[in-house]
Amino acid sequence: MELPPDFMCPISREVMEDPVTVSTGISYDRKSIDTWFFTYGKNTCPATMQVLDNLDVTPNLTLERLIRAWKTTPAHRSEDGTPGEVASLLENVGSSPFKVSSLKKLRSVAERDGGTKLELVRMRGVEVLTGILAQIQVENLDFAGFRACEEAVGVLYLLSPLIEDRKEMRILFEPESVKSLATLLQRGSTDARLYSVAILRKIAKCKGNWECIVQEQDTDLFKSLLEIVSDEICKKESSSALELLIEILVASKKSRLRAIEAGAVCVLVELLPDSSRSKAEKILLLLKLLCECAEGRTAVVDHGISIAAVTKNLSNVSTTATKLGVKILWLICTSHPSERVTEEMVACGAVKKLVELLHMDGGSSTKEKVVRMFKLYGQTWTRFPCFPDALKNYLGIMADGSFLS
């Protein structure tokens, strides 16, 4: 049965699921018009470009009932998941100017049938989908084109667990593919961003050559990830983005420099004081990785609250947080032994907490680093006026070496 034109959203050019009407009397799908108003900051009617007095929308219940009835007619239903239909849908995706509807159909079929996913991969679906995704780089891409990119990444996400073949992985490793995913991270919907992070994590776990990938990228990938990390509302996205950053920075030392250029140290340090235990551990691990290069250590030292933020997590968070915090302070102390750094460690309570860590039972690399810091700077710290008197005698006793036992 032919699709009635009034059932199609003027923005997305697909069948409306939740039709609403703006003050000009024209109906749009709620998701599309909300994106137009609140993501793109428009205050016009997309079809007429008339400036709207308000952004209120009214549910079009009559139209919704008509669409629902049309969807349930026998002529509209079809058998899903057959190889012939998969091939037909892929062909439509590649050739139709209205890609969103075909992609939604493709995704719906793939979600219900695991065999369809394998068929999609076998029929070069990954290549077709990444080709659509690459369109996001086109200047002045229209809204329908952008929605097609979001739908394409959703289907790619469904296929990603099955993409093991080197050819398909090479397609995802391509700089254009990574750049397109980075753009979706920055501008896409909540779901599109989640799917993009998941696909990038797939690339990381498959031992992608991040040194080469990062070399082809500017800082946009890291800026997009850091923006998601900073989002306190979408906690699932934020956690996934943190884990992806860790995987990239572990795999590629060159990526650490790009992350620093993108402002990673500033973002992470400012998030640290109010983070949960799990998030604090991930942030501290990232800071530790960044501090393993000179540029990262300099950025940490130059940030006004970095030492205080790390100090807050030295105790009463977790053993992992303590270990990472001590490692960060050790890297800073040994590479930037300036008076400002050593004084700040006293003023923010880092030295006091380090003294507490000297009482840790047994030997450990963490305790060893604490001991070495006192051996290097203990006498310096006692000279600061803000140094607690209660600790001076303790450090005096340690000066003869007895603290090493």
C-alpha positions as a Python dict, from the first residue, in 0.01 Angstrom:
ca = {
    (1, 'M'): (0, 0, 0),
    (2, 'E'): (135, 341, -99),
    (3, 'L'): (243, 566, 187),
    (4, 'P'): (-1, 860, 231),
    (5, 'P'): (204, 1183, 208),
    (6, 'D'): (41, 1328, 521),
    (7, 'F'): (180, 1039, 727),
    (8, 'M'): (538, 1145, 649),
    (9, 'C'): (725, 1392, 872),
    (10, 'P'): (831, 1698, 664),
    (11, 'I'): (1168, 1697, 843),
    (12, 'S'): (1280, 1333, 855),
    (13, 'R'): (1076, 1220, 552),
    (14, 'E'): (971, 904, 737),
    (15, 'V'): (642, 781, 884),
    (16, 'M'): (561, 971, 1202),
    (17, 'E'): (549, 778, 1530),
    (18, 'D'): (433, 1060, 1759),
    (19, 'P'): (280, 1334, 1541),
    (20, 'V'): (249, 1679, 1697),
    (21, 'T'): (129, 2008, 1549),
    (22, 'V'): (300, 2349, 1578),
    (23, 'S'): (117, 2682, 1575),
    (24, 'T'): (124, 2704, 1193),
    (25, 'G'): (-99, 2394, 1177),
    (26, 'I'): (167, 2165, 1026),
    (27, 'S'): (239, 1830, 1192),
    (28, 'Y'): (583, 1682, 1256),
    (29, 'D'): (717, 1379, 1438),
    (30, 'R'): (785, 1489, 1798),
    (31, 'K'): (1146, 1368, 1797),
    (32, 'S'): (1227, 1556, 1478),
    (33, 'I'): (1067, 1887, 1577),
    (34, 'D'): (1224, 1871, 1926),
    (35, 'T'): (1564, 1830, 1761),
    (36, 'W'): (1488, 2124, 1530),
    (37, 'F'): (1389, 2347, 1823),
    (38, 'F'): (1622, 2244, 2102),
    (39, 'T'): (1929, 2089, 1939),
    (40, 'Y'): (1958, 2329, 1646),
    (41, 'G'): (1807, 2628, 1831),
    (42, 'K'): (1552, 2713, 1559),
    (43, 'N'): (1233, 2911, 1624),
    (44, 'T'): (1073, 2867, 1283),
    (45, 'C'): (830, 2623, 1122),
    (46, 'P'): (1060, 2399, 910),
    (47, 'A'): (810, 2364, 624),
    (48, 'T'): (721, 2734, 588),
    (49, 'M'): (1020, 2897, 768),
    (50, 'Q'): (763, 3120, 940),
    (51, 'V'): (889, 3254, 1276),
    (52, 'L'): (685, 3100, 1558),
    (53, 'D'): (551, 3300, 1851),
    (54, 'N'): (610, 3001, 2078),
    (55, 'L'): (752, 2649, 2060),
    (56, 'D'): (444, 2475, 2200),
    (57, 'V'): (330, 2157, 2024),
    (58, 'T'): (-6, 1977, 2037),
    (59, 'P'): (-40, 1599, 1995),
    (60, 'N'): (-222, 1515, 1670),
    (61, 'L'): (-418, 1216, 1803),
    (62, 'T'): (-634, 1180, 1493),
    (63, 'L'): (-331, 1151, 1266),
    (64, 'E'): (-166, 910, 1509),
    (65, 'R'): (-472, 679, 1497),
    (66, 'L'): (-478, 689, 1115),
    (67, 'I'): (-108, 600, 1094),
    (68, 'R'): (-153, 314, 1342),
    (69, 'A'): (-446, 177, 1139),
    (70, 'W'): (-243, 205, 815),
    (71, 'K'): (48, 12, 969),
    (72, 'T'): (-178, -280, 1064),
    (73, 'T'): (-332, -330, 719),
    (74, 'P'): (-232, -660, 547),
    (75, 'A'): (-100, -475, 243),
    (76, 'H'): (145, -285, 461),
    (77, 'R'): (284, -590, 646),
    (78, 'S'): (556, -802, 490),
    (79, 'E'): (771, -1100, 577),
    (80, 'D'): (1088, -991, 752),
    (81, 'G'): (1439, -1120, 753),
    (82, 'T'): (1458, -1320, 427),
    (83, 'P'): (1784, -1291, 230),
    (84, 'G'): (1589, -1142, -59),
    (85, 'E'): (1441, -872, 162),
    (86, 'V'): (1779, -796, 321),
    (87, 'A'): (1931, -754, -26),
    (88, 'S'): (1637, -536, -131),
    (89, 'L'): (1665, -318, 179),
    (90, 'L'): (2039, -274, 130),
    (91, 'E'): (1979, -176, -231),
    (92, 'N'): (1716, 77, -122),
    (93, 'V'): (1949, 217, 141),
    (94, 'G'): (2213, 275, -123),
    (95, 'S'): (1989, 422, -391),
    (96, 'S'): (1679, 576, -231),
    (97, 'P'): (1672, 948, -152),
    (98, 'F'): (1460, 853, 154),
    (99, 'K'): (1719, 640, 333),
    (100, 'V'): (1586, 678, 686),
    (101, 'S'): (1279, 459, 635),
    (102, 'S'): (1487, 181, 473),
    (103, 'L'): (1747, 200, 751),
    (104, 'K'): (1476, 184, 1017),
    (105, 'K'): (1329, -121, 847),
    (106, 'L'): (1674, -279, 822),
    (107, 'R'): (1740, -215, 1188),
    (108, 'S'): (1401, -354, 1290),
    (109, 'V'): (1466, -676, 1099),
    (110, 'A'): (1820, -710, 1238),
    (111, 'E'): (1699, -661, 1595),
    (112, 'R'): (1460, -956, 1565),
    (113, 'D'): (1676, -1205, 1380),
    (114, 'G'): (2041, -1293, 1449),
    (115, 'G'): (2068, -1464, 1109),
    (116, 'T'): (1980, -1137, 940),
    (117, 'K'): (2281, -970, 1103),
    (118, 'L'): (2512, -1235, 957),
    (119, 'E'): (2343, -1193, 618),
    (120, 'L'): (2394, -815, 636),
    (121, 'V'): (2766, -855, 708),
    (122, 'R'): (2801, -1113, 430),
    (123, 'M'): (2627, -881, 181),
    (124, 'R'): (2880, -601, 247),
    (125, 'G'): (2639, -419, 476),
    (126, 'V'): (2925, -269, 677),
    (127, 'E'): (3063, -104, 364),
    (128, 'V'): (2720, 34, 269),
    (129, 'L'): (2651, 166, 618),
    (130, 'T'): (2992, 333, 660),
    (131, 'G'): (2939, 493, 319),
    (132, 'I'): (2618, 651, 448),
    (133, 'L'): (2789, 748, 773),
    (134, 'A'): (3061, 929, 577),
    (135, 'Q'): (2797, 1168, 443),
    (136, 'I'): (2800, 1340, 782),
    (137, 'Q'): (3119, 1512, 665),
    (138, 'V'): (2932, 1681, 378),
    (139, 'E'): (2904, 2054, 432),
    (140, 'N'): (2547, 2181, 490),
    (141, 'L'): (2406, 1829, 521),
    (142, 'D'): (2028, 1854, 558),
    (143, 'F'): (1833, 1719, 853),
    (144, 'A'): (1714, 1405, 670),
    (145, 'G'): (2072, 1326, 572),
    (146, 'F'): (2187, 1365, 930),
    (147, 'R'): (1906, 1139, 1054),
    (148, 'A'): (2018, 878, 800),
    (149, 'C'): (2368, 889, 950),
    (150, 'E'): (2221, 837, 1299),
    (151, 'E'): (2017, 540, 1178),
    (152, 'A'): (2321, 394, 997),
    (153, 'V'): (2532, 399, 1313),
    (154, 'G'): (2246, 223, 1497),
    (155, 'V'): (2254, -64, 1246),
    (156, 'L'): (2635, -74, 1259),
    (157, 'Y'): (2610, -106, 1637),
    (158, 'L'): (2390, -414, 1596),
    (159, 'L'): (2640, -566, 1353),
    (160, 'S'): (2955, -478, 1548),
    (161, 'P'): (2966, -798, 1762),
    (162, 'L'): (2979, -1000, 1439),
    (163, 'I'): (3247, -793, 1265),
    (164, 'E'): (3556, -1007, 1305),
    (165, 'D'): (3676, -1027, 946),
    (166, 'R'): (3983, -815, 875),
    (167, 'K'): (3819, -655, 572),
    (168, 'E'): (3522, -522, 769),
    (169, 'M'): (3747, -407, 1054),
    (170, 'R'): (3972, -224, 808),
    (171, 'I'): (3666, -31, 690),
    (172, 'L'): (3597, 81, 1047),
    (173, 'F'): (3967, 166, 1097),
    (174, 'E'): (3958, 407, 803),
    (175, 'P'): (4024, 769, 914),
    (176, 'E'): (3698, 884, 751),
    (177, 'S'): (3500, 628, 951),
    (178, 'V'): (3658, 737, 1280),
    (179, 'K'): (3611, 1104, 1191),
    (180, 'S'): (3243, 1043, 1112),
    (181, 'L'): (3194, 867, 1445),
    (182, 'A'): (3364, 1161, 1618),
    (183, 'T'): (3118, 1399, 1451),
    (184, 'L'): (2824, 1192, 1576),
    (185, 'L'): (2975, 1198, 1924),
    (186, 'Q'): (2959, 1575, 1908),
    (187, 'R'): (2627, 1636, 1732),
    (188, 'G'): (2426, 1314, 1746),
    (189, 'S'): (2132, 1209, 1960),
    (190, 'T'): (2184, 1027, 2290),
    (191, 'D'): (2145, 688, 2122),
    (192, 'A'): (2373, 779, 1831),
    (193, 'R'): (2646, 887, 2072),
    (194, 'L'): (2616, 565, 2270),
    (195, 'Y'): (2637, 357, 1952),
    (196, 'S'): (2939, 555, 1831),
    (197, 'V'): (3124, 502, 2158),
    (198, 'A'): (3046, 128, 2146),
    (199, 'I'): (3178, 97, 1790),
    (200, 'L'): (3495, 289, 1877),
    (201, 'R'): (3545, 57, 2176),
    (202, 'K'): (3510, -237, 1937),
    (203, 'I'): (3789, -88, 1728),
    (204, 'A'): (4005, -40, 2039),
    (205, 'K'): (3948, -396, 2162),
    (206, 'C'): (4034, -540, 1822),
    (207, 'K'): (4382, -393, 1858),
    (208, 'G'): (4330, -126, 1600),
    (209, 'N'): (4642, 71, 1516),
    (210, 'W'): (4553, 376, 1721),
    (211, 'E'): (4893, 533, 1654),
    (212, 'C'): (4799, 559, 1285),
    (213, 'I'): (4432, 639, 1354),
    (214, 'V'): (4519, 924, 1591),
    (215, 'Q'): (4779, 1060, 1350),
    (216, 'E'): (4501, 1105, 1091),
    (217, 'Q'): (4266, 1280, 1336),
    (218, 'D'): (4271, 1628, 1485),
    (219, 'T'): (4161, 1688, 1842),
    (220, 'D'): (3787, 1665, 1759),
    (221, 'L'): (3761, 1299, 1861),
    (222, 'F'): (3898, 1375, 2207),
    (223, 'K'): (3699, 1696, 2245),
    (224, 'S'): (3381, 1504, 2166),
    (225, 'L'): (3463, 1229, 2415),
    (226, 'L'): (3550, 1482, 2685),
    (227, 'E'): (3220, 1662, 2625),
    (228, 'I'): (3035, 1335, 2685),
    (229, 'V'): (3247, 1262, 2993),
    (230, 'S'): (3141, 1601, 3133),
    (231, 'D'): (2771, 1524, 3083),
    (232, 'E'): (2638, 1460, 3433),
    (233, 'I'): (2288, 1374, 3306),
    (234, 'C'): (2371, 1082, 3075),
    (235, 'K'): (2578, 875, 3316),
    (236, 'K'): (2589, 565, 3096),
    (237, 'E'): (2734, 767, 2807),
    (238, 'S'): (2982, 935, 3040),
    (239, 'S'): (3107, 605, 3181),
    (240, 'S'): (3142, 448, 2836),
    (241, 'A'): (3333, 751, 2708),
    (242, 'L'): (3573, 730, 3004),
    (243, 'E'): (3637, 362, 2934),
    (244, 'L'): (3698, 436, 2565),
    (245, 'L'): (3947, 709, 2653),
    (246, 'I'): (4133, 466, 2877),
    (247, 'E'): (4148, 203, 2601),
    (248, 'I'): (4278, 458, 2348),
    (249, 'L'): (4537, 611, 2581),
    (250, 'V'): (4664, 269, 2691),
    (251, 'A'): (4699, 160, 2327),
    (252, 'S'): (4864, 477, 2194),
    (253, 'K'): (5111, 712, 2358),
    (254, 'K'): (5064, 956, 2071),
    (255, 'S'): (4694, 976, 2161),
    (256, 'R'): (4790, 1114, 2503),
    (257, 'L'): (4936, 1424, 2342),
    (258, 'R'): (4618, 1476, 2137),
    (259, 'A'): (4406, 1434, 2448),
    (260, 'I'): (4616, 1693, 2632),
    (261, 'E'): (4579, 1934, 2338),
    (262, 'A'): (4202, 1880, 2358),
    (263, 'G'): (4201, 1994, 2722),
    (264, 'A'): (4172, 1652, 2888),
    (265, 'V'): (4363, 1748, 3202),
    (266, 'C'): (4141, 2048, 3276),
    (267, 'V'): (3818, 1852, 3220),
    (268, 'L'): (3927, 1550, 3426),
    (269, 'V'): (4068, 1749, 3716),
    (270, 'E'): (3752, 1955, 3751),
    (271, 'L'): (3531, 1645, 3742),
    (272, 'L'): (3738, 1456, 3999),
    (273, 'P'): (3633, 1617, 4331),
    (274, 'D'): (3262, 1530, 4295),
    (275, 'S'): (3296, 1193, 4124),
    (276, 'S'): (3169, 859, 4250),
    (277, 'R'): (3421, 591, 4347),
    (278, 'S'): (3407, 416, 4010),
    (279, 'K'): (3430, 738, 3810),
    (280, 'A'): (3710, 872, 4032),
    (281, 'E'): (3915, 558, 3969),
    (282, 'K'): (3876, 595, 3592),
    (283, 'I'): (3965, 965, 3600),
    (284, 'L'): (4272, 898, 3816),
    (285, 'L'): (4385, 627, 3577),
    (286, 'L'): (4353, 870, 3285),
    (287, 'L'): (4545, 1138, 3474),
    (288, 'K'): (4815, 885, 3558),
    (289, 'L'): (4847, 792, 3189),
    (290, 'L'): (4865, 1160, 3092),
    (291, 'C'): (5125, 1229, 3361),
    (292, 'E'): (5352, 967, 3206),
    (293, 'C'): (5442, 1225, 2941),
    (294, 'A'): (5604, 1563, 3011),
    (295, 'E'): (5321, 1764, 2855),
    (296, 'G'): (5068, 1594, 3079),
    (297, 'R'): (5267, 1658, 3395),
    (298, 'T'): (5305, 2023, 3302),
    (299, 'A'): (4930, 2055, 3240),
    (300, 'V'): (4851, 1897, 3577),
    (301, 'V'): (5095, 2122, 3762),
    (302, 'D'): (4962, 2433, 3586),
    (303, 'H'): (4602, 2358, 3687),
    (304, 'G'): (4510, 2536, 4008),
    (305, 'I'): (4324, 2256, 4185),
    (306, 'S'): (4488, 1942, 4044),
    (307, 'I'): (4697, 1852, 4351),
    (308, 'A'): (4406, 1922, 4587),
    (309, 'A'): (4171, 1712, 4371),
    (310, 'V'): (4410, 1417, 4365),
    (311, 'T'): (4475, 1453, 4738),
    (312, 'K'): (4103, 1425, 4815),
    (313, 'N'): (4109, 1076, 4664),
    (314, 'L'): (4420, 952, 4845),
    (315, 'S'): (4218, 797, 5126),
    (316, 'N'): (3862, 680, 5202),
    (317, 'V'): (3782, 609, 4836),
    (318, 'S'): (3944, 278, 4740),
    (319, 'T'): (4280, 101, 4731),
    (320, 'T'): (4289, 157, 4356),
    (321, 'A'): (4232, 531, 4395),
    (322, 'T'): (4506, 552, 4660),
    (323, 'K'): (4753, 369, 4440),
    (324, 'L'): (4679, 589, 4138),
    (325, 'G'): (4681, 911, 4342),
    (326, 'V'): (5023, 832, 4490),
    (327, 'K'): (5158, 749, 4144),
    (328, 'I'): (5036, 1084, 4008),
    (329, 'L'): (5192, 1278, 4297),
    (330, 'W'): (5514, 1082, 4256),
    (331, 'L'): (5533, 1163, 3884),
    (332, 'I'): (5468, 1530, 3956),
    (333, 'C'): (5715, 1553, 4245),
    (334, 'T'): (6003, 1390, 4066),
    (335, 'S'): (5952, 1581, 3740),
    (336, 'H'): (5848, 1924, 3878),
    (337, 'P'): (6028, 1962, 4214),
    (338, 'S'): (5945, 2332, 4232),
    (339, 'E'): (5880, 2514, 4557),
    (340, 'R'): (5527, 2591, 4444),
    (341, 'V'): (5446, 2221, 4398),
    (342, 'T'): (5598, 2112, 4728),
    (343, 'E'): (5427, 2398, 4916),
    (344, 'E'): (5092, 2318, 4756),
    (345, 'M'): (5125, 1956, 4868),
    (346, 'V'): (5161, 2076, 5226),
    (347, 'A'): (4882, 2335, 5202),
    (348, 'C'): (4620, 2100, 5056),
    (349, 'G'): (4691, 1819, 5302),
    (350, 'A'): (4870, 1582, 5064),
    (351, 'V'): (5171, 1547, 5295),
    (352, 'K'): (4951, 1467, 5593),
    (353, 'K'): (4775, 1191, 5398),
    (354, 'L'): (5109, 1058, 5275),
    (355, 'V'): (5222, 1028, 5638),
    (356, 'E'): (4912, 818, 5708),
    (357, 'L'): (5004, 591, 5419),
    (358, 'L'): (5343, 522, 5576),
    (359, 'H'): (5156, 308, 5830),
    (360, 'M'): (5033, 70, 5558),
    (361, 'D'): (5102, -292, 5649),
    (362, 'G'): (5365, -476, 5451),
    (363, 'G'): (5565, -360, 5155),
    (364, 'S'): (5414, -232, 4834),
    (365, 'S'): (5513, -19, 4539),
    (366, 'T'): (5271, 248, 4666),
    (367, 'K'): (5432, 264, 5010),
    (368, 'E'): (5774, 263, 4849),
    (369, 'K'): (5686, 572, 4645),
    (370, 'V'): (5559, 749, 4958),
    (371, 'V'): (5882, 670, 5142),
    (372, 'R'): (6092, 798, 4853),
    (373, 'M'): (5891, 1122, 4839),
    (374, 'F'): (5961, 1186, 5208),
    (375, 'K'): (6323, 1096, 5159),
    (376, 'L'): (6348, 1357, 4882),
    (377, 'Y'): (6129, 1635, 5024),
    (378, 'G'): (6064, 1564, 5394),
    (379, 'Q'): (6312, 1820, 5521),
    (380, 'T'): (6186, 2076, 5266),
    (381, 'W'): (5825, 2031, 5375),
    (382, 'T'): (5906, 2095, 5743),
    (383, 'R'): (6029, 2446, 5661),
    (384, 'F'): (5692, 2571, 5536),
    (385, 'P'): (5491, 2778, 5789),
    (386, 'C'): (5176, 2588, 5697),
    (387, 'F'): (5334, 2253, 5780),
    (388, 'P'): (5146, 2099, 6077),
    (389, 'D'): (5352, 2109, 6398),
    (390, 'A'): (5227, 1765, 6491),
    (391, 'L'): (5409, 1620, 6190),
    (392, 'K'): (5745, 1791, 6246),
    (393, 'N'): (5854, 1562, 6526),
    (394, 'Y'): (5736, 1262, 6330),
    (395, 'L'): (5945, 1364, 6031),
    (396, 'G'): (6234, 1441, 6262),
    (397, 'I'): (6227, 1084, 6380),
    (398, 'M'): (6210, 962, 6022),
    (399, 'A'): (6513, 1164, 5926),
    (400, 'D'): (6741, 906, 6089),
    (401, 'G'): (6602, 641, 5859),
    (402, 'S'): (6384, 455, 6108),
    (403, 'F'): (6076, 505, 5891),
    (404, 'L'): (6218, 270, 5633),
    (405, 'S'): (6145, -36, 5846),
}
